[in-house]
Amino acid sequence: MRAMLIPALLLAALTACGDEPGQDAAAAPAGAAVAPAGPSAGTASRYEAIELTDELLEAWARGLRKEAEIVRRPGRGAHYGVMVSEHGDEGPEVLEAAGIPAADYNAVARTVGPVFHILNSQGKLGRQFVSMDLERLDDEQRRRYTGDPFEDLSPRSAEVLRRHMDRLAPLWHEAVAITAQHG
């Protein structure tokens, strides 16, 4: 099976916020280590997964729609995703559409993104654009990519996310697949 990875900028977009609520990537200390939370991290992360709520997932859905719209703009280039922060050209548009601060938006992306990434690699989330060569993974990574992608979420967050899967998965897929196919 040919390994195909999400572009590095997509992963940067999923992890683009600082430690404190209301602090975005631009405000993070220089040289700060930024790592995604959840199954795709592969190692312990300094970030905790956010407790998902209906309101946060609704806001993230609005932001994902705006991300996909931005990436499809003529002349923009679809080889990289949208860096969501309070600064820059595109991030504020996404945050305005979402109606939540950058720290919350990016925490939802770091919490839900790995779940969707694993579901997609398992062929359970739309057209598969992520595939993993399981032979090249260590035992822990292989367990994560073949196991329950919801295992790192609290029971409440997992239940809320499952309730929103039918609506969120196509939006995530659209926003991420655009960059994956051009990355």
Steps between C-alpha positions, in 0.01 A plus 500: 500500500647835398535747787345836434528763769307818561715797395716649774313827481173325575649358818633846584149639450360236734748603770510876450431637843680567824454362848259751646138565402490797267868459405562417135806369319645844437495571874666169596856528628767468231622143470204358690436137417161451342358150477156369414295334770337162460577188303711652223746653743686171553653644819370685801385851421515813710146578381190353650206414278213745537167372632278502192156657512224544246577874490873450436434250222244733340757780507770273357265397219448865406876551502564190286257630239694827489836316482383300197370820338834674554707212364287489182544871424637565151873569503549404865653159451361191666829341604477627858222539751382805690706601804231588752619774731376843595772649281568469130282525196279190515478391863284792613246414227472145632471619859232752410300226326551262792423757768752362751856596599800352319604296805160327513480447122847347487436288810194351329711437186771329709237287673283403202764503224688191620173307536401587142855432376490147643144435378607612151811278507271208597280574197204598723481870417419591143749467219822374653789742455702385800645152493755353734757230436435315824821299462705818540328607822612408850264292713338801671439685171362182340265452797375858465445473123315170525313562826216722613574857388273634777698334782692813601183707536299520818177299481302826479716644220483172308120499530471863384735442206315185392177701500655753260695261276256500208523877468863562602672221308413634152607853601832376641552279200439790262732739683781246545471305174550815294845549649585128513445453129713804416763458773 
